[in-house]
Amino acid sequence: MRAYQIYLPILLVCLFACKNTTVLSPPLRVSGFDYADSLFRSNNDSAFYYFAEIASNSNDSLKKATAYSFMAILQAREGDYYGGQESLLNSMSLLDERKEDDRYCLQSNYYQLGDISLQLKNYKDAIYYFDKALPYLSDTNFRLIALNSKALAFQKIGDYKSADSLYNSIIDLAKANPKEYARVLSNSARTKWLQQPSYNAAPDLLRALSIRDSLKDQMGMNASYSHLADYYTAKNPDSGLLYAQRRLSLLKSLKSPDDELEALDKVIELSPPEDLRPYFSSYQAIDDSLQTARNKAKNQFALIRYETEKSKADNLELVRDNVQLQLIIGLVISVAVIGFIYNRKRRQKIQAAADIAIRDNQLKTSQKVHDVVANGLYRIMTEVEHNEALEKEILLDKIDNLYKQSRDISYEHPQAINHDFEQVVSSLTDSYRNGNTNIYVTGNNQQLWDYLSTTKRNQVEKILEELLVNMKKHSQATNVGLRFERQENHLLIYYVDNGVGLPADFKQGNGLHNTGTRIKTIGGEYTFEPTTKGLKIRISIPSDQTP
């Protein structure tokens, strides 16, 4: 066995360990894995740098693969999940399932790919990777953790029967390890409740919490409080709020901003309106800090990778030139093939484009009628109804502007560039805020909107107006929340209210249908998210530019 293979069991221990446990080792001034490993728990950037050097320069495939696995753990630890996936795939490309020496690294990689897929909510991928890891896992505790994670993935996709069956098969084995037994017990009870809402999950959930409390397992207690808050939300909202607040208090001492945001979301959902303001402020502050930290970590890892790759490339100029030549040849061949296919299908595309243009023109006209006449008039009516001090001249100006827009509805006009879109959003929400309806807005800042083109900003304004009109007409809501944030290269809009929600036989009217069409036209997506009361909508729109 090669000497550095002793690190592979250590890799598994690190992988399955609680992320809040830190083991500090003295920095050893030795080469290779010894020095990189000495920094693994104390200095992420330096450890990543030395592992990246090994991955870039070593001629030993297993040594390179192991270095990539360590790099992936460091990236996932800092929330750079996509970077971690890339490192793991690089590692997998260097391994051979037929080689006994590669087994430790394979089981680590497959499990970590499953865990990252869970974090990214790619639950079917997570199940696939856990299944790939299990044949390699001989240690009982490691198998329990992997099987519990697989059951959790089944739970997340709503396959409660498979999740429950898996939990039942491992719960007796888990009794030998109190920490894992509490994890399985709590997840099993939650699954049974999700499968059958009348099921009394409280005894098992509270028992799991008691075990975790006795073990001082704070991350486990965090999960228990989350399960209890969800369980009591519908049955006893006061108890649900109590456990959500306990979870939030516990997380103050833990470095887990994702969990803290989730806890704040639950507290906001269950708290009375007069208590919401400080929670909204905390949510925005933590969310901003988290996004900044993750972007910094991602950029730092990318910079380190760039530096190590550049060092290697400087010594391999001849190889690089050869690769560039191959790329040029490949590009020429690709262009030739694409040109051939394009010319062959050109006539079909022209006809299809003409059909689409006709349909799009009809849709645009329909949307303009709805936006200009219906929503514009309703907004004026709302301001008149709730603003007794509205001056006559201002009202006449608004009506005259609406008349001019409706008169020219069939014409295309160039869209004006709005450099203060933050104020546009504020003005829009203010129009619908009154004594009966509170509207809370977080994340509305000009820097966020600078990532969207003028076209998309105008569409976002129409989308928000449609949501607020629908709220005013139908929801009977007294509290409305709008949250804006940017993740990766997408703008995310979260809408929530405490109104009557959507009926079981809900059918989209013309307004929401146009809103859905508008979102898809600019490349976005939207989902109605589950909630015990009111309405929750998540909208994702791709960004266009970097300020």
Beta strands, then each sheet from edge to edge (+ up, - down):
strand 1: 438-442
strand 2: 479-487
strand 3: 490-497
strand 4: 525-528
strand 5: 535-542
sheet 1: 1+ 2+ 3- 5+ 4-
end
